[in-house]
Amino acid sequence: MITISENQLNEIRGHGIRDYPYECCGLLLGRYQADGKVVTETYPISNAREESAKRNRFLITPEELMRGEQYARARDLEIVGFYHSHPDSPAAPSQYDLEHAWPTYSYIIVSTRPNEAADLFSWEQEPDRSRFNEEEIKTA
């Protein structure tokens, strides 16, 4: 389970709408707790993928990830997951997402259209990396 505020979900939706028709991406910062993850802050990142691939792929550079980790540590937080958008596509992980994800993190995906964010779901990868399972979102 992942606990996140409506305001933070709206930040993710807004980022997806602003970056449409390209994928947006960012970090979910918070804490791991016994009953799941608690998000206290979103950390937007610019999609570093080359222009021709931004419509259906995102890339977080190692430097951006390190800046996000430093930002989180300075606030005594952890990276508990990632978010990104799927322009004109369902909010479900792709095969590419599966191949590039890591177990234990949450992956929030929002489906976007022109000036609109549609479905939003959170996903967690199986420990053996074979598939994603939908993760319950609890709003704080």
MARNUGU-62537 format. One record per residue: residue number from 1; residue in three letters; chain; x, y, z of N, C-alpha, C, O in turn. Coordinates in pm, 1 decimal, always signed. Atoms other than C-alpha are relative to their C-alpha. Layout:
BEGIN
 koltor nufi bake   n_east  n_north     n_up  ca_east ca_north    ca_up   c_east  c_north     c_up   o_east  o_north     o_up
    NUM  ALA    A        X        Y        Z        X        Y        Z        X        Y        Z        X        Y        Z
...
REM end
This chain:
BEGIN
 koltor nufi bake   n_east  n_north     n_up  ca_east ca_north    ca_up   c_east  c_north     c_up   o_east  o_north     o_up
      1  MET    A    +84.5   -117.8     +0.0     +0.0     +0.0     +0.0    +89.0   +124.1     +0.0   +196.0   +126.8    +60.8
      2  ILE    A    -69.1   -127.7     +0.5   +109.6   +354.6    -71.2    -98.3   +107.0    +47.0   -211.5   +113.9     -0.7
      3  THR    A    +81.9   -109.5    -51.3    -25.9   +654.3   +120.9    +54.5   +129.1    -59.0   +173.9   +157.7    -50.2
      4  ILE    A    -39.2   -123.0    +68.8    -21.3   +983.4    -66.7   -117.7    +97.0     +6.4   -233.2    +54.4     +5.2
      5  SER    A   +108.5    -97.2    -10.7   -219.6  +1305.2    -42.9    -62.3    +28.7   -137.2     +0.5     +7.8   -241.0
      6  GLU    A    +66.6    -41.8   +124.1   -471.7  +1423.2   -302.2    +79.1   +111.4    -66.5    +89.0   +115.6   -189.2
      7  ASN    A    -79.9   -109.2    +54.4   -256.6  +1733.4   -344.0   +119.6    -54.5    -78.6   +150.2     -5.8   -187.4
      8  GLN    A   -114.4    +59.9    +69.1    +44.3  +1518.2   -436.4    -43.7    -73.6   -127.1    +25.5    -68.0   -228.8
      9  LEU    A    +52.0    +65.1   +120.0   -165.1  +1311.2   -678.1    -31.9   +104.9   -106.7     -7.7    +83.3   -225.5
     10  ASN    A    +29.0   -107.8    +94.6   -280.6  +1637.9   -835.7   +127.5    +60.7    -56.9   +128.7   +103.7   -172.2
     11  GLU    A   -129.5    -46.4    +51.4    +84.3  +1749.4   -865.0    +47.7    -92.9   -112.6    +97.9    -46.4   -215.0
     12  ILE    A    -40.1    +97.6   +102.3   +156.3  +1428.7  -1060.2    -85.5    +18.4   -124.9    -33.2    +22.1   -236.3
     13  ARG    A    +90.0    -21.4   +114.4   -150.3  +1480.0  -1281.0    +38.1   +127.9    -75.2    +45.0   +128.8   -198.1
     14  GLY    A    -36.1   -127.5    +60.8    -51.6  +1842.8  -1341.9   +129.6     -8.3    -78.8   +140.7    +49.2   -187.1
     15  HIS    A   -127.5    +17.9    +70.3   +303.2  +1745.3  -1437.3    -23.9    -74.1   -131.0    +32.7    -38.2   -234.3
     16  GLY    A    +30.8    +75.7   +121.0   +165.1  +1492.9  -1685.0    -69.0    +85.2   -105.7    -38.5    +74.5   -224.5
     17  ILE    A    +71.1    -89.4    +93.4    -67.6  +1751.7  -1841.0    +97.7   +101.2    -59.7    +95.0   +125.1   -180.5
     18  ARG    A    -96.2    -99.7    +49.1   +212.0  +2012.1  -1867.8    +96.7    -58.9   -102.7   +130.3     +7.1   -201.0
     19  ASP    A    -99.2    +60.3    +88.8   +453.1  +1768.4  -2037.0    -60.8    -68.9   -122.3    +11.6   -106.4   -214.5
     20  TYR    A    +65.7    +63.1   +114.1   +193.6  +1619.5  -2274.7    +39.9    +72.8   -127.8    +42.2   +195.9   -125.5
     21  PRO    A    +23.3   +141.6    +32.1   +241.5  +1485.3  -2545.1   +116.4    -91.9    +37.5   +122.4   -206.6     -6.9
     22  TYR    A   -113.1    +81.0    -42.2   +563.6  +1363.5  -2383.2    -25.3    -58.9   +138.2   -111.8    -12.4   +212.4
     23  GLU    A     +9.3    +57.7   -134.2   +605.7  +1144.5  -2078.0    +67.7    +93.0   +100.0   +174.5   +148.2    +73.7
     24  CYS    A    -63.0    -70.2   -111.4   +672.1  +1323.5  -1752.2    +59.4   -105.3    +92.6    +29.8   -224.0    +79.1
     25  CYS    A    -54.2    +94.4    -96.5   +869.1  +1166.9  -1469.2    +42.2    +73.8   +126.1    +66.8   +194.4   +124.2
     26  GLY    A    -41.7    -58.5   -126.1   +961.0  +1225.1  -1108.3    +14.7   -105.0   +107.9    -11.4   -223.4    +86.7
     27  LEU    A    -23.2    +87.3   -114.8  +1041.2  +1079.0   -769.5   -112.1    +15.1   +102.1   -175.5   +120.1   +112.5
     28  LEU    A    +91.0     -0.7   -114.7   +815.7   +989.6   -479.2    +87.7     -8.4   +124.3   +157.5   -107.6   +145.3
     29  LEU    A    -84.1     -5.3   -119.4   +983.7  +1090.4   -153.7    -84.7    -20.7   +124.4   -197.2    +28.8   +132.5
     30  GLY    A    +73.0    +25.2   -123.6   +879.1   +972.4   +189.9    +73.0   -100.4    +86.6   +194.5    -94.0   +105.1
     31  ARG    A    -55.1    +99.8    -92.8   +928.0   +677.8   +422.4    -63.2   -136.3    -24.7   -179.9   -148.3    -62.1
     32  TYR    A    +50.9   +137.2     -4.8   +895.3   +303.2   +424.7    -48.5    -23.9   +141.5    +22.4     +5.4   +237.8
     33  GLN    A    +54.9    +34.4   -130.6   +670.0   +191.3   +709.8    -47.8   -144.4     -3.4    -54.5   -206.0   -109.7
     34  ALA    A    +40.4   +140.6     -9.2   +549.1   -146.6   +831.5   -119.3    -32.5    -89.7   -127.0   -142.0   -145.4
     35  ASP    A   +120.7    +26.4    +78.5   +216.3   -111.0   +649.2     +7.5    +55.4   -142.0    -94.6    +61.6   -210.5
     36  GLY    A    -14.7    -49.3   +136.7   +356.9    +33.9   +324.7    +86.8   +123.9     -6.0   +167.0   +151.6    +83.2
     37  LYS    A    -79.2   -121.2    +21.5   +504.0   +351.9   +190.0    -86.9   +122.5    +23.5   -206.5   +121.8     -5.4
     38  VAL    A    +69.6   -126.8    -20.1   +409.2   +706.4   +286.5    +75.7   +106.5    -77.9   +193.8   +130.5    -52.9
     39  VAL    A    -60.1   -105.3    +80.9   +476.8   +981.8    +33.5    -24.6   +133.2    +69.7   -137.7   +165.8   +105.8
     40  THR    A    +14.7   -132.4    -60.3   +544.0  +1323.2   +181.6    +28.5   +110.8    -99.9     -4.1   +227.1    -75.7
     41  GLU    A    -34.4   -101.8    +98.6   +668.8  +1499.1   -131.2    +21.4    -64.3   -136.5    +74.3   -175.0   -146.4
     42  THR    A    -36.6    +41.4   +135.0   +684.9  +1464.2   -508.7   +117.8    +85.8    -44.4   +133.0   +199.7     -0.3
     43  TYR    A   -120.3    -68.2    +47.4  +1004.8  +1563.4   -686.8     +3.0    -12.7   -152.6    +53.6   -111.6   -205.6
     44  PRO    A     +3.8     +8.1   +146.4   +949.8  +1642.8  -1056.8   +140.4     +4.4    -60.9   +229.6    +72.7    -10.6
     45  ILE    A   -126.5     +4.4    +73.6  +1233.6  +1569.5  -1298.9    -32.0    +16.9   -148.3   -135.0    -30.8   -195.8
     46  SER    A    +17.0    -15.0   +144.7  +1272.5  +1668.7  -1664.2    +35.8   -131.6    -68.6   +134.4   -196.6    -34.1
     47  ASN    A    -24.1   +120.5    +77.6  +1251.4  +1379.5  -1907.0   +122.1    +23.9    -89.1   +118.2   +108.8   -178.1
     48  ALA    A   -125.4    -18.3    +73.2  +1606.3  +1347.9  -2045.8     +8.1    -84.9   -126.8   +110.1    -83.4   -195.8
     49  ARG    A     +0.3    +83.3   +121.1  +1508.4  +1106.6  -2324.4    +10.6    +90.4   -122.4    -37.2   +203.8   -119.5
     50  GLU    A    -10.0    -77.8   +122.6  +1590.5  +1226.5  -2676.3   -140.3    +30.7    -53.6   -234.5    -45.7    -32.6
     51  GLU    A   +129.2    -53.1    +46.4  +1309.5  +1421.8  -2844.8    -86.1   -104.6    -69.6   -206.5   -112.1    -45.3
     52  SER    A    +76.9    +96.5    +79.4  +1206.8  +1140.8  -3079.3    -60.3   -112.6    +83.8   -151.2   -181.1    +37.0
     53  ALA    A    +47.9   +110.8    -82.3  +1146.7   +896.7  -2791.1    -81.3    +44.8   +121.5   -135.7    -39.7   +192.7
     54  LYS    A    +66.9    -49.7   -121.4   +989.0  +1121.6  -2522.9   -149.5    -31.9     +5.0   -209.3    -29.6   +112.5
     55  ARG    A   +143.6    +24.6     +1.9   +635.8  +1035.7  -2633.5    -35.9   -130.8    +70.7   -146.0   -143.9   +124.3
     56  ASN    A    +33.7   +127.7    -64.0   +657.6   +681.2  -2498.3   +113.3    -56.5    +85.2   +114.9   -175.8   +115.6
     57  ARG    A   -107.3    +42.4    -89.1   +973.4   +668.5  -2285.4    +42.3   +118.8    +85.0    +29.3   +234.2    +43.9
     58  PHE    A    -60.4   -105.9    -80.2  +1126.6   +863.6  -2001.8   +136.9    -46.4    +45.8   +165.9   -166.0    +51.1
     59  LEU    A   -134.1    +29.2    -47.2  +1480.5   +885.0  -1876.2    +33.9    +96.9   +112.2    +21.3   +218.4    +97.0
     60  ILE    A    -53.9    -79.0   -110.4  +1611.0  +1006.2  -1542.1   +149.9    -23.7     -1.5   +195.6   -136.6    +16.3
     61  THR    A   -145.6    +15.5     +6.2  +1982.6  +1072.3  -1570.8    +55.3    -33.0   +138.8     -7.6     -0.6   +239.5
     62  PRO    A    -60.8    +27.8   -130.7  +2214.8   +947.7  -1295.3    +21.7   +127.3    +82.0     +6.1   +126.1   +204.1
     63  GLU    A    -22.6   -126.3    -71.1  +2294.8  +1310.4  -1208.9   -129.1    +51.6    +63.4   -129.0    +97.6   +177.5
     64  GLU    A   +130.1    -43.3    -54.0  +1925.8  +1397.3  -1166.4    -42.8    -89.8   +116.1    -95.1    -41.4   +216.5
     65  LEU    A    +35.2    +92.5   -107.9  +1870.1  +1085.4   -956.3    +82.8    +31.5   +124.3    +29.8    +30.6   +235.5
     66  MET    A    -85.0    -34.2   -114.5  +2166.5  +1178.6   -734.8    -46.5   +130.2    +65.2    -46.9   +141.1   +187.8
     67  ARG    A    +52.3   -125.0    -57.5  +2028.4  +1532.8   -693.2   -126.9    -26.8    +80.6   -146.4    +29.3   +188.5
     68  GLY    A   +121.3    +36.7    -72.5  +1694.5  +1382.9   -593.8    +29.9    -71.9   +130.1    -34.4    -46.1   +231.8
     69  GLU    A    -40.2    +70.7   -121.7  +1862.7  +1149.2   -344.6    +56.9    +97.0   +103.3    +26.6    +86.0   +222.1
     70  GLN    A    -56.9    -99.5    -91.9  +2057.9  +1439.5   -193.7   -110.0    +88.3    +58.8   -109.0   +118.9   +178.0
     71  TYR    A   +113.3    -80.9    -45.2  +1740.2  +1649.1   -174.2    -78.0    -76.1   +107.5   -113.7    -19.9   +211.1
     72  ALA    A    +74.6    +82.6    -95.4  +1561.5  +1361.8     +2.7    +76.8    -14.9   +131.4    +20.1     +4.2   +239.0
     73  ARG    A    -81.9    +17.7   -121.3  +1847.8  +1295.5   +247.0     +3.7   +126.6    +84.6     -1.6   +119.9   +207.4
     74  ALA    A     -4.7   -127.2    -73.3  +1865.3  +1664.9   +339.2   -128.2    +23.7    +79.2   -129.2   +101.1   +174.9
     75  ARG    A   +129.2    -12.6    -68.1  +1500.1  +1634.6   +446.6    -33.4   -124.7    +81.4   -146.2   -141.3   +127.8
     76  ASP    A    +15.7   +125.8    -72.5  +1550.7  +1296.1   +617.3   -110.1    -87.4    -62.0   -189.9   -148.5     +9.1
     77  LEU    A    +97.4    +80.1    +74.1  +1340.7  +1124.0   +347.5    +73.3   -102.5    -85.9   +195.7    -99.1    -99.0
     78  GLU    A    -53.1   +101.8    +89.3  +1389.8   +829.0   +114.7    -75.8     +5.6   -131.3   -187.6    +56.8   -136.5
     79  ILE    A    +74.7    +20.7   +123.7  +1298.9   +761.8   -245.7    -79.5   -128.7    +19.2    -21.7   -235.8    +37.7
     80  VAL    A    +86.3   +117.9    -17.3  +1000.8   +526.1   -213.5    -62.8    -42.8   -132.1   -131.0   -145.0   -139.8
     81  GLY    A    +54.7    +36.9   +129.5   +907.3   +526.2   -578.5    +22.7   +106.4   -105.3    +92.9   +205.4    -84.7
     82  PHE    A    -12.1    -86.0   +117.2   +879.8   +693.4   -914.3   -139.1    +20.2    -58.4   -229.9    -59.6    -35.3
     83  TYR    A   +124.9    -17.4    +74.0   +600.7   +838.2  -1122.1    +32.3    +40.0   -142.5   +137.8    +97.1   -170.2
     84  HIS    A    -11.0    -46.8   +137.4   +552.1   +894.5  -1491.8   -136.4     -5.4    -66.2   -230.6    -64.2    -13.1
     85  SER    A   +127.4     -3.0    +72.2   +279.4   +953.9  -1746.2     +7.7    -89.2   -123.5   +115.2   -120.1   -175.0
     86  HIS    A    +15.1    +72.5   +125.3   +153.5   +752.6  -2039.9    -93.3    +82.3    -88.3   -215.3    +69.6    -77.5
     87  PRO    A    +84.7    -80.9    +88.4    +31.2  +1000.2  -2303.9    -81.9    -87.3    -95.6    -28.2   -173.0   -165.8
     88  ASP    A    +93.3    +71.1    +88.3   -274.4   +866.0  -2488.1     +8.5   -151.7    +15.1    -18.8   -225.2    -79.7
     89  SER    A    -11.6   +144.0    -26.5   -217.0   +524.0  -2328.9    -49.4    -29.3   +141.4    -54.6    +60.5   +225.4
     90  PRO    A    +47.7    +36.5   -133.6   -350.4   +332.7  -2027.6   +106.5    +20.5   +107.8   +226.5    +19.9    +80.1
     91  ALA    A    -88.1    -19.4   -116.3   -202.1   +390.3  -1681.7    +44.7   -135.1    +54.5    +33.3   -162.6   +173.9
     92  ALA    A    -47.9   +133.4    -36.2    -59.0    +39.5  -1679.9   +143.4    -13.6    -48.0   +179.2    +42.7   -151.4
     93  PRO    A   -140.2    +13.5    +38.8   +308.0    -61.8  -1693.1    +16.6    -69.7   -134.7    -54.7   -165.0   -166.1
     94  SER    A    -34.9    +63.2   +126.8   +452.9   -146.5  -2031.9   +107.4   -105.9    +24.6   +160.6   -117.0   +135.0
     95  GLN    A   -109.9    +96.8     -9.5   +700.7   -424.8  -2099.0   +131.2    +73.4    +28.8   +214.4    +24.8   +105.3
     96  TYR    A   -118.6    -82.3    -24.2   +968.4   -153.6  -2106.7     +6.3    +40.0   +148.1   +112.3    +32.7   +210.3
     97  ASP    A     +4.7    -35.7   -142.1   +855.4    -35.6  -1760.5    +42.3   -119.1    +86.0   +120.0   -103.9   +180.3
     98  LEU    A    -32.9   +120.7    -76.0   +879.4   -392.9  -1631.1   +150.3    -28.2     -3.9   +210.4    -63.3    +97.7
     99  GLU    A   -142.1    +31.6    +16.7  +1230.8   -437.3  -1767.9    +91.3   +100.9    +68.2   +207.7    +70.3    +93.7
    100  HIS    A    -84.4   -104.7    -57.0  +1356.5   -112.1  -1612.6    -36.8    +37.4   +144.1    +16.0   +134.5   +198.3
    101  ALA    A    +44.1    -28.9   -137.0  +1187.0   -121.1  -1271.0    +79.7    -82.2   +100.5   +151.6   -175.6    +65.0
    102  TRP    A    -63.9    +70.9   -110.4  +1315.4   -236.3   -934.1   -105.4    -36.7   +103.6   -193.0    +44.3   +133.9
    103  PRO    A    +93.1    +37.6   -107.1  +1124.4   -432.2   -668.5    +13.8    +94.5   +119.8   +116.0   +161.0   +136.2
    104  THR    A    +17.5    -78.9   -123.0  +1020.0   -254.2   -345.5    -46.4   +142.4    -24.8   -108.4   +202.1    +63.2
    105  TYR    A    +47.3   -135.2    +28.4   +954.3    +80.2   -516.2   -144.1     -2.0    -49.5   -191.9   -102.5   -102.0
    106  SER    A   +131.7    -21.2    +59.7   +611.2   +210.8   -607.9    +19.8    +72.5   -131.8   +110.7   +154.1   -146.8
    107  TYR    A     -3.0    -64.6   +130.9   +547.2   +316.7   -965.8   -140.0    +52.2    -29.5   -229.9    -24.3    -64.4
    108  ILE    A   +129.1    -60.7    +31.2   +260.6   +560.5  -1012.1     +2.9    +41.1   -146.4    +95.5   +108.1   -192.3
    109  ILE    A    +13.2    -34.4   +142.4   +147.3   +594.6  -1372.8   -133.1    +71.9    -18.6   -236.8    +27.0    +30.0
    110  VAL    A   +121.8    -75.2    +31.0   -102.8   +853.3  -1493.1    -16.5     +2.7   -151.6    +78.8    +28.5   -225.1
    111  SER    A    +33.4     -8.1   +141.9   -273.2   +837.5  -1831.5    -36.5   +144.8    -31.3   -116.8   +205.7    +39.4
    112  THR    A    +27.6   -139.0    +35.4   -277.7  +1176.4  -2004.7    -50.3    +11.8   -143.2    -19.8    -69.6   -230.3
    113  ARG    A    +51.4    -40.4   +130.8   -458.0  +1334.1  -2298.7    +17.4   +150.6     -7.5    +58.4   +211.7    +91.2
    114  PRO    A    -14.2   -145.8     +6.0   -456.1  +1692.3  -2425.2    -79.7    +69.0   +112.0   -201.5    +53.1   +120.4
    115  ASN    A    +61.0    -76.3   -110.0   -529.6  +1912.1  -2119.7    -77.0    -84.5   +100.6   -167.0    -34.1   +167.8
    116  GLU    A    +74.7    +87.3    -91.0   -646.7  +1611.6  -1917.2    +87.2   -113.6    +52.8   +166.0   -173.3    -20.6
    117  ALA    A    -58.3   +119.1    -61.8   -517.2  +1351.2  -1675.1   -115.5    -94.7    +28.0   -214.1    -56.1    +90.8
    118  ALA    A   +108.6    +97.2    -17.3   -729.7  +1037.6  -1675.3    +35.4    -93.9   +116.0    +58.4    -48.9   +228.2
    119  ASP    A    -26.6    +99.2   -104.9   -663.8   +716.2  -1482.0   +138.6    +17.3    +61.0   +232.8    +62.1     -4.5
    120  LEU    A   -126.6     -2.0    -72.6   -389.3   +698.7  -1221.6     +1.8   -122.5    +90.0    -90.2   -144.1   +168.9
    121  PHE    A    -13.9   +120.6    -80.6   -268.6   +375.9  -1063.3   +142.4    -10.7    +52.1   +235.1    +46.5     -5.3
    122  SER    A   -132.4    +29.3    -52.2    +23.0   +262.1   -849.9    +27.4   -148.9    -18.6    -62.0   -232.6     -6.0
    123  TRP    A    -41.2   +136.7    +28.4   +215.6    -53.7   -926.8   +124.7    -34.5    +80.3   +208.1    +51.3   +109.3
    124  GLU    A   -115.4    +50.9    -71.6   +466.3   -267.3   -739.6    +47.6   -125.3    -73.1    -33.0   -210.4   -110.7
    125  GLN    A    -54.7   +113.0    +72.8   +698.4   -516.1   -905.1    +20.1   -120.1    +92.3    +60.8   -105.6   +207.6
    126  GLU    A    -26.8   +124.6    -73.7   +716.4   -878.3   -791.7   +149.4     -8.6    +31.1   +231.2    +39.1    -47.6
    127  PRO    A   -142.6    +13.3    -33.2  +1045.4   -960.6   -613.6    +83.0    -68.6   -108.6   +201.3    -38.1   -123.6
    128  ASP    A    -75.2    +68.3   +106.1  +1143.9  -1189.5   -903.9     -1.4    +79.1   -131.2    +50.8    +32.4   -232.4
    129  ARG    A     +7.0    -93.3   +112.5  +1075.8   -896.9  -1145.8    -81.7    -52.7   -117.1    -66.7     -4.3   -229.3
    130  SER    A    +75.6    +63.4   +108.1   +832.1  -1111.4  -1346.8   -122.1    +80.2    -45.1   -165.9    +68.2   -159.6
    131  ARG    A   +119.3    -75.6    +35.3   +535.5   -873.4  -1336.5    -25.2   +107.3   +105.0    +39.4   +111.6   +209.7
    132  PHE    A    +46.0   -101.6    -94.2   +368.2   -578.0  -1168.6   -134.0    -42.6    +57.8   -212.6   -111.2     -7.5
    133  ASN    A   +130.9    +13.8    -62.4    +78.8   -592.8   -925.5    -49.6   +139.7    +32.9    +27.7   +226.6    +73.3
    134  GLU    A    +55.5   -129.6    -37.9   -156.3   -302.8   -872.5    +13.5    +17.9   +151.0    -11.8    -74.7   +228.2
    135  GLU    A    -20.6    -32.4   -141.0    -83.0   -135.3   -540.5   -112.6    +90.5    +46.9   -150.3   +184.9    -22.5
    136  GLU    A   +105.8    -82.9    -55.0   -354.3     +9.5   -321.8    +52.6   +140.0    +30.7   +159.1   +156.0    +90.3
    137  ILE    A    -31.9   -139.9    -30.6   -346.0   +390.2   -302.3    -94.7    +45.4   +109.9   -216.8    +41.3    +94.6
    138  LYS    A    +78.6    -56.5   -110.2   -461.5   +534.9    +27.8    +29.9   +150.0     +2.1   +145.7   +190.8    +11.6
    139  THR    A    -22.9   -144.7     -3.0   -513.9   +911.1    +23.9     -2.0    +49.8   +143.0    -87.1    +13.3   +224.1
    140  ALA    A    -15.6    -53.4   -137.7   -403.2  +1098.7   +331.5    -74.9   +130.4    +13.3    -74.6   +191.2   +120.4
REM end
